[in-house]
Amino acid sequence: MNEGGKKSLPPKLKDFFMKKRALPAIYLACAILLISSLMMYQVMDRDEDKTAVSDPAPASNEFDDSTISVNANPEQMSKPAEAEVIVKTSFYDEKAATAEQQKALVVYNDTYYESAGVDYVLESGKTFSITAPLSGTVIDVREDAFLGNHIEIDHGNNVVTTFQSVADIQVKKGDKVSQGEKIGEAGRSLMNESAGVHVHFEVEKDGKMLDPNSLYGKTVSEWK
């Protein structure tokens, strides 16, 4: 017993109550530390987000290089034949002289038709390979005895080329073709039997028919 007749707590029990009073303080300290850590983490996370927005990753060099390559080397249109072909029927030009216009007429059943393209032949009269004058996508392939088998290619930039009197067609609708790639052989048509073995070639841009012979060696942007 201690002074005043009061009984003192046993040492073990006293230690227990001392520990009980200390627990809230420990919990509070831990809570403060946890809250402080969370606040610091949120601040650091916001800083990282700002850095990501203000300093975006540079675009891929591969993409830039390919864009430059395409724009730096546009294709120049080539003749749609591998052999040294000659013109059998010219493109009908309303502004041309009468003599030139007569060379651009096709006769069928005693009726004259203005040629919307050019007919190419070999002097030997033999067949020859027909090639894509520009890269593009085949949008139509048809068998047509009157006009001769028919191929259309979309080259982009509102440019479409048409081939008629095609034998041994080697492409189908939806095919991607490269410039100079073989698409068939020169053939015949009932429409222009007098031309013999030939290919009829048309070029259309923005809905207007153009004279193919004025376009060879030029890029689409140079066409007039």
ChimeraX commands (.cxc) that place a marker at each C-alpha (Angstrom):
marker #1 position 0.00,0.00,0.00 radius 0.5
marker #1 position 1.18,3.59,-0.57 radius 0.5
marker #1 position 0.60,6.78,1.39 radius 0.5
marker #1 position -3.03,7.68,2.37 radius 0.5
marker #1 position -3.99,4.06,2.61 radius 0.5
marker #1 position -4.62,3.82,-1.11 radius 0.5
marker #1 position -3.76,0.60,-2.74 radius 0.5
marker #1 position -1.31,0.85,-5.65 radius 0.5
marker #1 position -1.91,-1.10,-8.84 radius 0.5
marker #1 position 0.18,-4.14,-9.46 radius 0.5
marker #1 position 3.11,-3.29,-11.77 radius 0.5
marker #1 position 1.81,-5.44,-14.68 radius 0.5
marker #1 position -1.67,-3.92,-14.50 radius 0.5
marker #1 position -0.18,-0.44,-14.32 radius 0.5
marker #1 position 1.88,-1.09,-17.40 radius 0.5
marker #1 position -1.24,-2.29,-19.22 radius 0.5
marker #1 position -3.13,0.97,-18.54 radius 0.5
marker #1 position -0.09,2.99,-19.51 radius 0.5
marker #1 position 0.01,1.16,-22.81 radius 0.5
marker #1 position -3.71,1.70,-23.37 radius 0.5
marker #1 position -3.24,5.44,-23.03 radius 0.5
marker #1 position -0.33,5.39,-25.44 radius 0.5
marker #1 position -2.19,3.58,-28.24 radius 0.5
marker #1 position -4.35,6.55,-29.40 radius 0.5
marker #1 position -1.27,8.70,-29.73 radius 0.5
marker #1 position 0.45,6.04,-31.77 radius 0.5
marker #1 position -2.60,5.63,-34.02 radius 0.5
marker #1 position -2.80,9.41,-34.53 radius 0.5
marker #1 position 0.86,9.63,-35.47 radius 0.5
marker #1 position 0.48,6.81,-37.97 radius 0.5
marker #1 position -2.60,8.46,-39.49 radius 0.5
marker #1 position -0.74,11.75,-39.92 radius 0.5
marker #1 position 2.16,9.99,-41.62 radius 0.5
marker #1 position -0.20,8.12,-43.96 radius 0.5
marker #1 position -2.13,11.26,-44.94 radius 0.5
marker #1 position 1.12,13.15,-45.54 radius 0.5
marker #1 position 2.41,10.36,-47.78 radius 0.5
marker #1 position -0.81,10.31,-49.81 radius 0.5
marker #1 position -0.72,14.08,-50.28 radius 0.5
marker #1 position 2.91,13.97,-51.45 radius 0.5
marker #1 position 2.08,11.16,-53.92 radius 0.5
marker #1 position -0.82,13.14,-55.41 radius 0.5
marker #1 position 1.35,16.23,-55.86 radius 0.5
marker #1 position 4.08,14.20,-57.58 radius 0.5
marker #1 position 1.50,12.48,-59.84 radius 0.5
marker #1 position 0.07,15.85,-60.96 radius 0.5
marker #1 position 3.55,17.12,-61.76 radius 0.5
marker #1 position 4.24,14.07,-63.93 radius 0.5
marker #1 position 0.94,14.58,-65.83 radius 0.5
marker #1 position 1.83,18.23,-66.53 radius 0.5
marker #1 position 5.24,17.19,-67.82 radius 0.5
marker #1 position 3.69,14.61,-70.17 radius 0.5
marker #1 position 1.24,17.18,-71.61 radius 0.5
marker #1 position 3.79,19.98,-72.05 radius 0.5
marker #1 position 6.42,17.71,-73.58 radius 0.5
marker #1 position 4.66,15.25,-75.93 radius 0.5
marker #1 position 6.63,12.46,-77.52 radius 0.5
marker #1 position 8.00,13.37,-80.97 radius 0.5
marker #1 position 6.31,11.84,-84.02 radius 0.5
marker #1 position 7.83,8.71,-85.48 radius 0.5
marker #1 position 10.70,9.41,-87.85 radius 0.5
marker #1 position 9.57,6.48,-89.97 radius 0.5
marker #1 position 6.23,8.19,-90.67 radius 0.5
marker #1 position 7.90,11.48,-91.54 radius 0.5
marker #1 position 10.38,9.80,-93.85 radius 0.5
marker #1 position 7.69,7.92,-95.78 radius 0.5
marker #1 position 5.63,11.10,-96.23 radius 0.5
marker #1 position 8.62,12.98,-97.56 radius 0.5
marker #1 position 9.50,10.10,-99.87 radius 0.5
marker #1 position 6.02,9.97,-101.44 radius 0.5
marker #1 position 5.79,13.74,-101.89 radius 0.5
marker #1 position 9.34,14.06,-103.19 radius 0.5
marker #1 position 8.98,11.45,-105.94 radius 0.5
marker #1 position 5.54,11.68,-107.60 radius 0.5
marker #1 position 5.08,9.35,-110.55 radius 0.5
marker #1 position 5.28,10.63,-114.11 radius 0.5
marker #1 position 2.76,8.95,-116.39 radius 0.5
marker #1 position 4.18,6.40,-118.82 radius 0.5
marker #1 position 2.72,4.83,-121.96 radius 0.5
marker #1 position 0.49,1.82,-121.26 radius 0.5
marker #1 position 2.68,-0.51,-123.32 radius 0.5
marker #1 position 6.12,-2.08,-123.06 radius 0.5
marker #1 position 6.74,-2.14,-126.84 radius 0.5
marker #1 position 7.31,0.78,-129.24 radius 0.5
marker #1 position 3.69,1.29,-130.18 radius 0.5
marker #1 position 2.30,3.81,-132.67 radius 0.5
marker #1 position -0.99,5.72,-132.72 radius 0.5
marker #1 position -3.70,4.16,-134.89 radius 0.5
marker #1 position -6.57,6.43,-133.76 radius 0.5
marker #1 position -5.96,9.82,-132.11 radius 0.5
marker #1 position -7.81,11.60,-129.30 radius 0.5
marker #1 position -10.61,13.80,-130.64 radius 0.5
marker #1 position -9.86,17.43,-129.76 radius 0.5
marker #1 position -12.59,19.97,-130.54 radius 0.5
marker #1 position -9.93,22.67,-130.92 radius 0.5
marker #1 position -7.75,20.68,-133.33 radius 0.5
marker #1 position -7.56,21.23,-137.09 radius 0.5
marker #1 position -9.99,19.36,-139.31 radius 0.5
marker #1 position -7.29,17.01,-140.59 radius 0.5
marker #1 position -6.36,16.02,-137.03 radius 0.5
marker #1 position -9.98,15.53,-136.05 radius 0.5
marker #1 position -10.48,13.11,-138.96 radius 0.5
marker #1 position -7.72,10.92,-137.55 radius 0.5
marker #1 position -9.70,10.75,-134.30 radius 0.5
marker #1 position -12.89,9.32,-135.79 radius 0.5
marker #1 position -13.97,5.68,-135.55 radius 0.5
marker #1 position -16.40,4.32,-138.16 radius 0.5
marker #1 position -18.95,1.68,-137.19 radius 0.5
marker #1 position -21.98,0.75,-139.32 radius 0.5
marker #1 position -21.46,3.86,-141.48 radius 0.5
marker #1 position -21.54,6.07,-138.39 radius 0.5
marker #1 position -18.61,8.21,-137.19 radius 0.5
marker #1 position -17.72,8.29,-133.50 radius 0.5
marker #1 position -15.31,10.71,-131.80 radius 0.5
marker #1 position -12.51,8.89,-130.03 radius 0.5
marker #1 position -12.33,9.69,-126.30 radius 0.5
marker #1 position -8.86,8.14,-126.09 radius 0.5
marker #1 position -6.01,6.79,-128.20 radius 0.5
marker #1 position -5.69,3.46,-130.01 radius 0.5
marker #1 position -2.15,2.00,-129.94 radius 0.5
marker #1 position -0.85,-0.74,-132.27 radius 0.5
marker #1 position 2.39,-2.32,-133.40 radius 0.5
marker #1 position 3.41,-1.88,-137.02 radius 0.5
marker #1 position 3.74,-5.67,-137.21 radius 0.5
marker #1 position 0.09,-6.08,-136.22 radius 0.5
marker #1 position 1.08,-8.43,-133.38 radius 0.5
marker #1 position -0.13,-8.28,-129.80 radius 0.5
marker #1 position 1.86,-6.58,-127.03 radius 0.5
marker #1 position 1.78,-6.25,-123.24 radius 0.5
marker #1 position -0.43,-3.56,-121.69 radius 0.5
marker #1 position 0.92,-1.94,-118.51 radius 0.5
marker #1 position -0.39,0.40,-115.80 radius 0.5
marker #1 position 0.66,4.00,-116.63 radius 0.5
marker #1 position 0.51,4.94,-112.93 radius 0.5
marker #1 position 0.09,3.04,-109.68 radius 0.5
marker #1 position -3.49,2.59,-108.53 radius 0.5
marker #1 position -6.41,0.29,-107.74 radius 0.5
marker #1 position -8.41,-1.71,-110.29 radius 0.5
marker #1 position -12.05,-0.62,-109.94 radius 0.5
marker #1 position -13.67,-2.46,-112.86 radius 0.5
marker #1 position -12.99,-5.48,-115.08 radius 0.5
marker #1 position -15.54,-6.52,-117.74 radius 0.5
marker #1 position -15.73,-8.78,-120.74 radius 0.5
marker #1 position -17.17,-6.86,-123.67 radius 0.5
marker #1 position -16.95,-8.15,-127.24 radius 0.5
marker #1 position -18.18,-4.87,-128.76 radius 0.5
marker #1 position -15.71,-2.49,-127.11 radius 0.5
marker #1 position -13.17,-5.16,-126.30 radius 0.5
marker #1 position -12.55,-6.42,-122.76 radius 0.5
marker #1 position -12.51,-3.50,-120.35 radius 0.5
marker #1 position -10.29,-2.48,-117.37 radius 0.5
marker #1 position -10.52,0.67,-115.21 radius 0.5
marker #1 position -7.88,1.83,-112.72 radius 0.5
marker #1 position -8.32,4.54,-110.09 radius 0.5
marker #1 position -5.03,6.39,-109.48 radius 0.5
marker #1 position -6.27,8.83,-106.85 radius 0.5
marker #1 position -6.46,12.62,-107.30 radius 0.5
marker #1 position -9.67,12.06,-109.33 radius 0.5
marker #1 position -7.69,10.32,-112.09 radius 0.5
marker #1 position -9.10,7.19,-113.76 radius 0.5
marker #1 position -7.63,5.35,-116.75 radius 0.5
marker #1 position -9.62,2.99,-119.00 radius 0.5
marker #1 position -8.37,0.20,-121.26 radius 0.5
marker #1 position -10.47,-1.49,-123.95 radius 0.5
marker #1 position -9.71,-4.27,-126.44 radius 0.5
marker #1 position -7.77,-6.14,-123.78 radius 0.5
marker #1 position -6.93,-9.83,-124.19 radius 0.5
marker #1 position -5.55,-12.14,-121.50 radius 0.5
marker #1 position -6.61,-9.90,-118.59 radius 0.5
marker #1 position -4.30,-10.45,-115.62 radius 0.5
marker #1 position -5.97,-8.33,-112.92 radius 0.5
marker #1 position -9.28,-8.34,-111.09 radius 0.5
marker #1 position -11.39,-5.73,-109.36 radius 0.5
marker #1 position -9.78,-4.56,-106.12 radius 0.5
marker #1 position -6.19,-5.40,-107.13 radius 0.5
marker #1 position -3.43,-2.90,-106.36 radius 0.5
marker #1 position -1.15,-2.32,-109.34 radius 0.5
marker #1 position 2.21,-0.59,-109.62 radius 0.5
marker #1 position 3.31,1.66,-112.45 radius 0.5
marker #1 position 4.62,-0.49,-115.31 radius 0.5
marker #1 position 2.93,-3.66,-114.06 radius 0.5
marker #1 position 1.42,-5.84,-116.79 radius 0.5
marker #1 position -2.39,-5.96,-116.74 radius 0.5
marker #1 position -3.13,-7.75,-120.03 radius 0.5
marker #1 position -2.43,-8.04,-123.77 radius 0.5
marker #1 position -3.61,-6.00,-126.76 radius 0.5
marker #1 position -6.68,-7.53,-128.42 radius 0.5
marker #1 position -9.53,-6.72,-130.78 radius 0.5
marker #1 position -12.99,-5.12,-130.68 radius 0.5
marker #1 position -16.05,-5.04,-132.91 radius 0.5
marker #1 position -16.28,-1.28,-132.43 radius 0.5
marker #1 position -12.97,-0.64,-134.18 radius 0.5
marker #1 position -12.22,-3.73,-136.27 radius 0.5
marker #1 position -10.13,-1.71,-138.71 radius 0.5
marker #1 position -7.57,-1.07,-135.96 radius 0.5
marker #1 position -6.76,-4.78,-135.79 radius 0.5
marker #1 position -4.87,-5.86,-132.66 radius 0.5
marker #1 position -4.76,-2.73,-130.48 radius 0.5
marker #1 position -5.52,-1.24,-127.09 radius 0.5
marker #1 position -7.85,1.72,-126.63 radius 0.5
marker #1 position -6.57,3.93,-123.80 radius 0.5
marker #1 position -8.46,6.76,-122.08 radius 0.5
marker #1 position -7.50,9.20,-119.30 radius 0.5
marker #1 position -10.09,11.02,-117.21 radius 0.5
marker #1 position -9.41,13.66,-114.55 radius 0.5
marker #1 position -12.12,15.45,-112.58 radius 0.5
marker #1 position -14.68,14.05,-115.02 radius 0.5
marker #1 position -12.91,15.48,-118.10 radius 0.5
marker #1 position -11.36,13.36,-120.85 radius 0.5
marker #1 position -7.73,14.25,-121.62 radius 0.5
marker #1 position -5.43,13.45,-124.54 radius 0.5
marker #1 position -3.05,10.76,-123.19 radius 0.5
marker #1 position -0.30,11.78,-125.61 radius 0.5
marker #1 position -0.05,15.18,-123.91 radius 0.5
marker #1 position 0.46,13.67,-120.44 radius 0.5
marker #1 position 3.40,11.27,-120.75 radius 0.5
marker #1 position 6.44,12.19,-118.67 radius 0.5
marker #1 position 4.37,14.54,-116.48 radius 0.5
marker #1 position 3.09,14.24,-112.91 radius 0.5
marker #1 position -0.65,14.61,-112.27 radius 0.5
marker #1 position -0.04,18.07,-110.76 radius 0.5
marker #1 position 1.44,19.18,-114.11 radius 0.5
marker #1 position -1.55,18.14,-116.19 radius 0.5
marker #1 position -3.60,20.89,-117.77 radius 0.5
marker link #1:1,2 radius 0.2
marker link #1:2,3 radius 0.2
marker link #1:3,4 radius 0.2
marker link #1:4,5 radius 0.2
marker link #1:5,6 radius 0.2
marker link #1:6,7 radius 0.2
marker link #1:7,8 radius 0.2
marker link #1:8,9 radius 0.2
marker link #1:9,10 radius 0.2
marker link #1:10,11 radius 0.2
marker link #1:11,12 radius 0.2
marker link #1:12,13 radius 0.2
marker link #1:13,14 radius 0.2
marker link #1:14,15 radius 0.2
marker link #1:15,16 radius 0.2
marker link #1:16,17 radius 0.2
marker link #1:17,18 radius 0.2
marker link #1:18,19 radius 0.2
marker link #1:19,20 radius 0.2
marker link #1:20,21 radius 0.2
marker link #1:21,22 radius 0.2
marker link #1:22,23 radius 0.2
marker link #1:23,24 radius 0.2
marker link #1:24,25 radius 0.2
marker link #1:25,26 radius 0.2
marker link #1:26,27 radius 0.2
marker link #1:27,28 radius 0.2
marker link #1:28,29 radius 0.2
marker link #1:29,30 radius 0.2
marker link #1:30,31 radius 0.2
marker link #1:31,32 radius 0.2
marker link #1:32,33 radius 0.2
marker link #1:33,34 radius 0.2
marker link #1:34,35 radius 0.2
marker link #1:35,36 radius 0.2
marker link #1:36,37 radius 0.2
marker link #1:37,38 radius 0.2
marker link #1:38,39 radius 0.2
marker link #1:39,40 radius 0.2
marker link #1:40,41 radius 0.2
marker link #1:41,42 radius 0.2
marker link #1:42,43 radius 0.2
marker link #1:43,44 radius 0.2
marker link #1:44,45 radius 0.2
marker link #1:45,46 radius 0.2
marker link #1:46,47 radius 0.2
marker link #1:47,48 radius 0.2
marker link #1:48,49 radius 0.2
marker link #1:49,50 radius 0.2
marker link #1:50,51 radius 0.2
marker link #1:51,52 radius 0.2
marker link #1:52,53 radius 0.2
marker link #1:53,54 radius 0.2
marker link #1:54,55 radius 0.2
marker link #1:55,56 radius 0.2
marker link #1:56,57 radius 0.2
marker link #1:57,58 radius 0.2
marker link #1:58,59 radius 0.2
marker link #1:59,60 radius 0.2
marker link #1:60,61 radius 0.2
marker link #1:61,62 radius 0.2
marker link #1:62,63 radius 0.2
marker link #1:63,64 radius 0.2
marker link #1:64,65 radius 0.2
marker link #1:65,66 radius 0.2
marker link #1:66,67 radius 0.2
marker link #1:67,68 radius 0.2
marker link #1:68,69 radius 0.2
marker link #1:69,70 radius 0.2
marker link #1:70,71 radius 0.2
marker link #1:71,72 radius 0.2
marker link #1:72,73 radius 0.2
marker link #1:73,74 radius 0.2
marker link #1:74,75 radius 0.2
marker link #1:75,76 radius 0.2
marker link #1:76,77 radius 0.2
marker link #1:77,78 radius 0.2
marker link #1:78,79 radius 0.2
marker link #1:79,80 radius 0.2
marker link #1:80,81 radius 0.2
marker link #1:81,82 radius 0.2
marker link #1:82,83 radius 0.2
marker link #1:83,84 radius 0.2
marker link #1:84,85 radius 0.2
marker link #1:85,86 radius 0.2
marker link #1:86,87 radius 0.2
marker link #1:87,88 radius 0.2
marker link #1:88,89 radius 0.2
marker link #1:89,90 radius 0.2
marker link #1:90,91 radius 0.2
marker link #1:91,92 radius 0.2
marker link #1:92,93 radius 0.2
marker link #1:93,94 radius 0.2
marker link #1:94,95 radius 0.2
marker link #1:95,96 radius 0.2
marker link #1:96,97 radius 0.2
marker link #1:97,98 radius 0.2
marker link #1:98,99 radius 0.2
marker link #1:99,100 radius 0.2
marker link #1:100,101 radius 0.2
marker link #1:101,102 radius 0.2
marker link #1:102,103 radius 0.2
marker link #1:103,104 radius 0.2
marker link #1:104,105 radius 0.2
marker link #1:105,106 radius 0.2
marker link #1:106,107 radius 0.2
marker link #1:107,108 radius 0.2
marker link #1:108,109 radius 0.2
marker link #1:109,110 radius 0.2
marker link #1:110,111 radius 0.2
marker link #1:111,112 radius 0.2
marker link #1:112,113 radius 0.2
marker link #1:113,114 radius 0.2
marker link #1:114,115 radius 0.2
marker link #1:115,116 radius 0.2
marker link #1:116,117 radius 0.2
marker link #1:117,118 radius 0.2
marker link #1:118,119 radius 0.2
marker link #1:119,120 radius 0.2
marker link #1:120,121 radius 0.2
marker link #1:121,122 radius 0.2
marker link #1:122,123 radius 0.2
marker link #1:123,124 radius 0.2
marker link #1:124,125 radius 0.2
marker link #1:125,126 radius 0.2
marker link #1:126,127 radius 0.2
marker link #1:127,128 radius 0.2
marker link #1:128,129 radius 0.2
marker link #1:129,130 radius 0.2
marker link #1:130,131 radius 0.2
marker link #1:131,132 radius 0.2
marker link #1:132,133 radius 0.2
marker link #1:133,134 radius 0.2
marker link #1:134,135 radius 0.2
marker link #1:135,136 radius 0.2
marker link #1:136,137 radius 0.2
marker link #1:137,138 radius 0.2
marker link #1:138,139 radius 0.2
marker link #1:139,140 radius 0.2
marker link #1:140,141 radius 0.2
marker link #1:141,142 radius 0.2
marker link #1:142,143 radius 0.2
marker link #1:143,144 radius 0.2
marker link #1:144,145 radius 0.2
marker link #1:145,146 radius 0.2
marker link #1:146,147 radius 0.2
marker link #1:147,148 radius 0.2
marker link #1:148,149 radius 0.2
marker link #1:149,150 radius 0.2
marker link #1:150,151 radius 0.2
marker link #1:151,152 radius 0.2
marker link #1:152,153 radius 0.2
marker link #1:153,154 radius 0.2
marker link #1:154,155 radius 0.2
marker link #1:155,156 radius 0.2
marker link #1:156,157 radius 0.2
marker link #1:157,158 radius 0.2
marker link #1:158,159 radius 0.2
marker link #1:159,160 radius 0.2
marker link #1:160,161 radius 0.2
marker link #1:161,162 radius 0.2
marker link #1:162,163 radius 0.2
marker link #1:163,164 radius 0.2
marker link #1:164,165 radius 0.2
marker link #1:165,166 radius 0.2
marker link #1:166,167 radius 0.2
marker link #1:167,168 radius 0.2
marker link #1:168,169 radius 0.2
marker link #1:169,170 radius 0.2
marker link #1:170,171 radius 0.2
marker link #1:171,172 radius 0.2
marker link #1:172,173 radius 0.2
marker link #1:173,174 radius 0.2
marker link #1:174,175 radius 0.2
marker link #1:175,176 radius 0.2
marker link #1:176,177 radius 0.2
marker link #1:177,178 radius 0.2
marker link #1:178,179 radius 0.2
marker link #1:179,180 radius 0.2
marker link #1:180,181 radius 0.2
marker link #1:181,182 radius 0.2
marker link #1:182,183 radius 0.2
marker link #1:183,184 radius 0.2
marker link #1:184,185 radius 0.2
marker link #1:185,186 radius 0.2
marker link #1:186,187 radius 0.2
marker link #1:187,188 radius 0.2
marker link #1:188,189 radius 0.2
marker link #1:189,190 radius 0.2
marker link #1:190,191 radius 0.2
marker link #1:191,192 radius 0.2
marker link #1:192,193 radius 0.2
marker link #1:193,194 radius 0.2
marker link #1:194,195 radius 0.2
marker link #1:195,196 radius 0.2
marker link #1:196,197 radius 0.2
marker link #1:197,198 radius 0.2
marker link #1:198,199 radius 0.2
marker link #1:199,200 radius 0.2
marker link #1:200,201 radius 0.2
marker link #1:201,202 radius 0.2
marker link #1:202,203 radius 0.2
marker link #1:203,204 radius 0.2
marker link #1:204,205 radius 0.2
marker link #1:205,206 radius 0.2
marker link #1:206,207 radius 0.2
marker link #1:207,208 radius 0.2
marker link #1:208,209 radius 0.2
marker link #1:209,210 radius 0.2
marker link #1:210,211 radius 0.2
marker link #1:211,212 radius 0.2
marker link #1:212,213 radius 0.2
marker link #1:213,214 radius 0.2
marker link #1:214,215 radius 0.2
marker link #1:215,216 radius 0.2
marker link #1:216,217 radius 0.2
marker link #1:217,218 radius 0.2
marker link #1:218,219 radius 0.2
marker link #1:219,220 radius 0.2
marker link #1:220,221 radius 0.2
marker link #1:221,222 radius 0.2
marker link #1:222,223 radius 0.2
marker link #1:223,224 radius 0.2
view
